[in-house]
Amino acid sequence: MKKIFIAIVSLLLIAGCAKTPVVPASELGGGVIMDPSLTDPAAYRISVSQPNPTAAQAQIPVVICSHGYSASTFEWDEFRTWSNNTNKYYIDQVLLAGHGTTYAAFQASTWHDWESSIEDEYNLLVQEGYKNIDFAVSSTSCTLMLDMVHRGVFNNASTTVHIFLIDPIIIPSNKLLSVVGIVGSMLGYVTADNAPGEDVYYYHYRPQETLQQLENVLNTVRTELQEGITLPKNVYVKVYKSIKDPSADPISAVLVYNGIKTSSGGRIDLDFINSDIHVFTRLALVPNVTSLDRQNQVYAFTDITTRIFQ
């Protein structure tokens, strides 16, 4: 009880007295800076740039990439840069609903909205004729993907769907999230300790409503994993997890690993990564990046782009 009380007081101190922050125009959420995928969707989404693929184009793998809670398409920009306009596969960067716009839009969004952004893009690509659609997702998008698998979204896919989970979050490293539901009405928002330059791409002010949505989806998927998820024959899942993750407790990877079985009853693939970065594949603006961090990023990108052809 004492720990809960301390956590509640801490949250209230972080949030301050105001219920709605005054977001500077220079930050994401202030209404001026928007995710570039909103103004130039064709540069990010294959469903927009190439809605009528030829028979040959329809066979080229499309890798749908989606980001974590409070983030933006920026989280997967380095994968696109690393891929260097390859013609072997397409990269499709999805912006989760409510993200990358105003504070109010973020505040009003639900985890079902976030998940629908990924599912809608997948369904649109299927309707347009694309045959090989895979996913490389990070943080909360991993959680959303697991719910989609649990709901059977990919049960009727005509080819193998490869799903690569980068630093999935099931148990947050910051245990204060668990008390948001208790003090939600008293909280207006919390602030994130973003690195210099990150406030353009990650919300600095995070509405308590969205934190409650995050807790809701984590609880939902945790239950689904406890009950057990069996993959259809045409779905492949691999987890990559930083061993010292400041946002997603590494036990999250263990819960995913133990909670999912292949169609034959086997285990999914899991790689623990020697990293202390959350979403270790995104290094831009991360302070003190090491050569090992860059090696980890290249390893993941190479592994993903090799496995989609297997």
C-alpha positions as CSV (number, residue, x, y, z in Angstrom):
1,M,0.0,0.0,0.0
2,K,2.9,2.4,0.8
3,K,4.4,1.8,-2.6
4,I,1.1,2.5,-4.3
5,F,0.7,5.7,-2.4
6,I,4.3,6.8,-3.3
7,A,3.6,6.0,-6.9
8,I,0.3,8.0,-6.9
9,V,2.1,11.0,-5.4
10,S,4.9,10.7,-7.9
11,L,2.4,10.7,-10.8
12,L,0.6,13.7,-9.5
13,L,3.9,15.6,-9.1
14,I,4.9,14.7,-12.6
15,A,1.6,15.9,-14.1
16,G,1.3,19.1,-12.1
17,C,-1.9,20.9,-11.6
18,A,-3.0,21.7,-15.1
19,K,-5.2,19.2,-16.9
20,T,-4.2,20.2,-20.4
21,P,-0.7,21.3,-21.2
22,V,0.2,24.3,-23.4
23,V,2.2,22.5,-26.1
24,P,4.8,24.6,-27.9
25,A,4.4,24.9,-31.6
26,S,8.0,23.6,-31.9
27,E,6.9,20.2,-30.5
28,L,4.8,17.3,-31.8
29,G,1.3,17.9,-30.5
30,G,1.4,21.6,-30.7
31,G,-0.6,21.6,-33.9
32,V,2.1,22.9,-36.3
33,I,4.5,20.0,-36.6
34,M,2.8,17.0,-38.1
35,D,4.1,13.5,-39.1
36,P,5.2,13.8,-42.8
37,S,3.2,10.7,-43.7
38,L,0.0,12.9,-43.3
39,T,1.1,15.5,-45.8
40,D,2.8,13.1,-48.2
41,P,1.2,9.6,-47.7
42,A,2.6,8.3,-51.0
43,A,6.1,8.6,-49.7
44,Y,5.3,6.2,-46.8
45,R,2.5,3.9,-47.8
46,I,2.6,1.5,-50.7
47,S,-1.2,1.3,-50.8
48,V,-1.2,5.0,-51.8
49,S,1.9,5.2,-54.0
50,Q,1.2,2.0,-55.9
51,P,-2.4,1.0,-55.6
52,N,-2.6,-1.0,-58.8
53,P,0.5,-3.3,-58.8
54,T,1.4,-5.3,-61.9
55,A,1.4,-9.1,-61.5
56,A,5.2,-8.9,-60.9
57,Q,5.0,-6.1,-58.4
58,A,2.2,-7.9,-56.5
59,Q,4.7,-10.7,-55.7
60,I,7.3,-8.4,-54.2
61,P,7.2,-8.5,-50.3
62,V,5.7,-5.5,-48.6
63,V,7.0,-4.9,-45.0
64,I,4.6,-2.9,-43.0
65,C,6.4,-1.0,-40.3
66,S,4.7,0.6,-37.4
67,H,5.9,2.4,-34.3
68,G,5.3,2.5,-30.6
69,Y,3.1,4.5,-28.2
70,S,3.5,8.3,-28.5
71,A,6.0,7.9,-31.4
72,S,5.7,8.4,-35.1
73,T,6.8,7.0,-38.5
74,F,10.3,8.4,-37.6
75,E,10.9,5.3,-35.7
76,W,11.4,3.3,-38.9
77,D,13.0,5.9,-41.1
78,E,16.5,4.3,-40.6
79,F,15.2,1.0,-41.9
80,R,14.1,2.7,-45.1
81,T,17.4,4.5,-45.4
82,W,19.3,1.3,-44.8
83,S,17.3,-0.4,-47.5
84,N,18.5,2.2,-49.9
85,N,15.6,2.1,-52.3
86,T,15.9,-1.6,-52.9
87,N,13.7,-3.2,-55.5
88,K,13.6,-6.5,-53.6
89,Y,11.0,-5.5,-51.1
90,Y,8.7,-2.5,-50.3
91,I,8.6,-0.6,-47.0
92,D,5.3,0.6,-45.9
93,Q,5.4,2.9,-42.8
94,V,2.1,3.2,-40.9
95,L,1.2,6.0,-38.5
96,L,-0.9,4.8,-35.6
97,A,-4.2,6.7,-35.3
98,G,-4.1,9.8,-33.2
99,H,-0.3,10.0,-33.4
100,G,1.8,12.5,-35.2
101,T,-0.8,15.3,-35.0
102,T,-2.3,17.4,-32.2
103,Y,-2.4,16.7,-28.5
104,A,-6.2,16.6,-28.6
105,A,-6.2,14.0,-31.4
106,F,-3.8,11.9,-29.4
107,Q,-5.9,12.3,-26.3
108,A,-9.0,11.1,-28.1
109,S,-7.5,8.0,-29.6
110,T,-8.0,4.5,-28.3
111,W,-5.8,1.4,-28.6
112,H,-8.4,-0.1,-30.9
113,D,-7.9,3.0,-33.2
114,W,-4.1,2.4,-33.1
115,E,-4.6,-1.3,-34.0
116,S,-7.0,-0.4,-36.8
117,S,-4.3,1.7,-38.5
118,I,-2.2,-1.4,-39.0
119,E,-5.0,-3.7,-39.9
120,D,-6.6,-1.3,-42.3
121,E,-3.3,-0.9,-44.2
122,Y,-2.9,-4.7,-44.4
123,N,-6.4,-5.2,-45.6
124,L,-6.0,-2.5,-48.2
125,L,-2.8,-4.0,-49.6
126,V,-4.6,-7.4,-49.8
127,Q,-7.5,-5.8,-51.7
128,E,-5.0,-4.1,-54.1
129,G,-3.5,-7.5,-54.9
130,Y,-0.3,-7.7,-52.9
131,K,0.5,-11.4,-52.1
132,N,3.4,-11.2,-49.7
133,I,2.8,-8.9,-46.7
134,D,5.0,-8.9,-43.7
135,F,5.4,-6.8,-40.5
136,A,8.3,-5.2,-38.7
137,V,6.9,-3.5,-35.7
138,S,8.2,-1.9,-32.5
139,S,7.1,-1.5,-28.8
140,T,3.3,-1.1,-28.5
141,S,2.8,-2.0,-32.2
142,C,4.1,-5.4,-31.2
143,T,1.3,-5.7,-28.6
144,L,-1.3,-4.6,-31.2
145,M,0.1,-7.2,-33.6
146,L,-0.3,-10.0,-31.1
147,D,-3.9,-9.0,-30.6
148,M,-4.4,-9.2,-34.3
149,V,-2.9,-12.6,-34.4
150,H,-5.1,-13.7,-31.5
151,R,-8.2,-12.4,-33.4
152,G,-7.3,-14.5,-36.4
153,V,-6.6,-11.6,-38.8
154,F,-4.1,-13.6,-40.8
155,N,-5.8,-17.0,-40.7
156,N,-6.7,-16.9,-44.4
157,A,-3.5,-15.3,-45.7
158,S,-2.5,-16.9,-49.0
159,T,1.3,-16.9,-48.2
160,T,3.4,-16.8,-45.1
161,V,3.0,-13.7,-43.0
162,H,6.3,-12.9,-41.2
163,I,6.0,-10.8,-38.1
164,F,9.1,-9.3,-36.5
165,L,8.6,-7.9,-33.0
166,I,11.2,-5.3,-31.9
167,D,11.2,-4.8,-28.1
168,P,7.6,-5.8,-27.5
169,I,6.0,-4.4,-24.4
170,I,3.8,-6.5,-22.2
171,I,5.2,-5.5,-18.9
172,P,6.4,-1.9,-18.7
173,S,9.7,-1.2,-17.0
174,N,8.1,1.8,-15.3
175,K,5.7,0.3,-12.9
176,L,3.9,3.7,-12.4
177,L,1.8,2.8,-15.4
178,S,-0.1,0.3,-13.2
179,V,-1.6,3.1,-11.0
180,V,-2.8,5.3,-13.9
181,G,-6.2,3.7,-13.7
182,I,-6.4,4.5,-10.0
183,V,-5.6,8.2,-10.3
184,G,-6.6,8.8,-13.9
185,S,-9.3,11.4,-13.2
186,M,-6.8,13.5,-11.2
187,L,-4.1,13.3,-13.9
188,G,-4.1,15.6,-16.9
189,Y,-0.9,14.3,-18.5
190,V,2.6,13.2,-17.8
191,T,5.8,14.4,-19.4
192,A,8.3,12.3,-21.1
193,D,12.1,12.7,-20.7
194,N,12.8,12.8,-24.4
195,A,16.4,13.3,-25.7
196,P,17.3,16.6,-27.4
197,G,15.5,16.8,-30.7
198,E,13.1,14.0,-30.0
199,D,10.1,16.3,-29.2
200,V,9.6,16.8,-32.9
201,Y,8.9,13.0,-33.3
202,Y,7.7,11.8,-29.9
203,Y,5.0,13.4,-27.8
204,H,6.6,15.2,-24.8
205,Y,3.2,15.6,-23.2
206,R,1.3,12.3,-22.9
207,P,-2.4,12.5,-21.9
208,Q,-3.5,10.2,-19.1
209,E,-6.3,8.9,-21.3
210,T,-3.7,7.4,-23.7
211,L,-1.8,6.0,-20.8
212,Q,-4.9,4.2,-19.7
213,Q,-5.4,2.9,-23.2
214,L,-1.8,1.6,-23.1
215,E,-2.5,-0.2,-19.9
216,N,-5.7,-1.6,-21.3
217,V,-4.0,-3.1,-24.3
218,L,-1.2,-4.5,-22.3
219,N,-3.6,-6.2,-19.9
220,T,-5.7,-7.5,-22.8
221,V,-2.7,-9.1,-24.6
222,R,-1.2,-10.3,-21.4
223,T,-4.4,-12.3,-20.8
224,E,-4.3,-13.6,-24.3
225,L,-0.8,-14.8,-23.9
226,Q,-1.6,-16.5,-20.6
227,E,-4.5,-18.3,-22.2
228,G,-2.2,-19.2,-25.1
229,I,-1.9,-18.2,-28.8
230,T,-1.5,-20.8,-31.4
231,L,-0.2,-19.5,-34.7
232,P,-1.8,-20.6,-38.0
233,K,0.5,-22.5,-40.3
234,N,1.1,-19.5,-42.5
235,V,2.3,-17.1,-39.7
236,Y,5.9,-16.8,-38.5
237,V,6.8,-14.7,-35.5
238,K,10.3,-13.7,-34.2
239,V,11.1,-11.5,-31.2
240,Y,14.1,-9.3,-30.8
241,K,14.5,-7.9,-27.3
242,S,17.0,-5.6,-25.6
243,I,18.3,-7.1,-22.4
244,K,18.3,-3.7,-20.5
245,D,15.2,-2.0,-21.8
246,P,14.2,1.2,-19.9
247,S,10.6,1.1,-21.3
248,A,9.6,-2.6,-21.9
249,D,10.7,-5.0,-19.1
250,P,12.7,-7.9,-20.7
251,I,10.2,-10.3,-19.1
252,S,7.9,-9.1,-21.8
253,A,9.8,-11.2,-24.3
254,V,9.6,-14.3,-22.1
255,L,5.8,-13.9,-21.8
256,V,5.5,-13.7,-25.6
257,Y,7.9,-16.6,-26.0
258,N,6.0,-18.8,-23.5
259,G,2.5,-17.6,-24.6
260,I,2.8,-18.4,-28.3
261,K,3.1,-21.8,-30.0
262,T,3.5,-22.6,-33.7
263,S,0.8,-24.6,-35.4
264,S,2.9,-27.8,-34.7
265,G,3.3,-26.9,-31.0
266,G,6.9,-25.6,-31.3
267,R,8.5,-22.4,-30.1
268,I,8.8,-19.1,-31.9
269,D,12.3,-17.6,-32.5
270,L,13.7,-15.2,-29.8
271,D,16.9,-13.1,-29.9
272,F,18.0,-11.3,-26.8
273,I,20.0,-8.3,-27.9
274,N,22.9,-6.9,-25.9
275,S,21.5,-3.4,-25.7
276,D,20.1,-0.9,-23.2
277,I,18.0,1.0,-25.8
278,H,14.3,0.7,-26.2
279,V,13.6,0.0,-29.9
280,F,17.3,-0.7,-30.5
281,T,16.7,-0.4,-34.3
282,R,16.1,3.3,-34.0
283,L,19.4,5.1,-33.2
284,A,18.8,8.6,-34.7
285,L,18.9,11.1,-31.8
286,V,19.7,8.5,-29.3
287,P,22.6,9.8,-27.1
288,N,25.9,7.9,-26.9
289,V,25.3,5.4,-29.6
290,T,28.1,2.8,-29.7
291,S,29.5,0.6,-32.4
292,L,27.7,-2.4,-30.8
293,D,24.4,-0.5,-31.1
294,R,25.0,0.0,-34.8
295,Q,25.9,-3.7,-35.2
296,N,22.7,-4.7,-33.4
297,Q,20.7,-2.5,-35.8
298,V,22.3,-3.9,-38.9
299,Y,21.9,-7.4,-37.6
300,A,18.2,-7.0,-37.1
301,F,17.6,-5.3,-40.5
302,T,19.6,-8.0,-42.3
303,D,17.9,-10.8,-40.4
304,I,14.4,-9.4,-41.2
305,T,15.1,-8.8,-44.9
306,T,16.6,-12.3,-45.2
307,R,13.8,-14.1,-43.5
308,I,11.0,-12.5,-45.5
309,F,12.2,-14.6,-48.5
310,Q,12.2,-17.9,-46.5
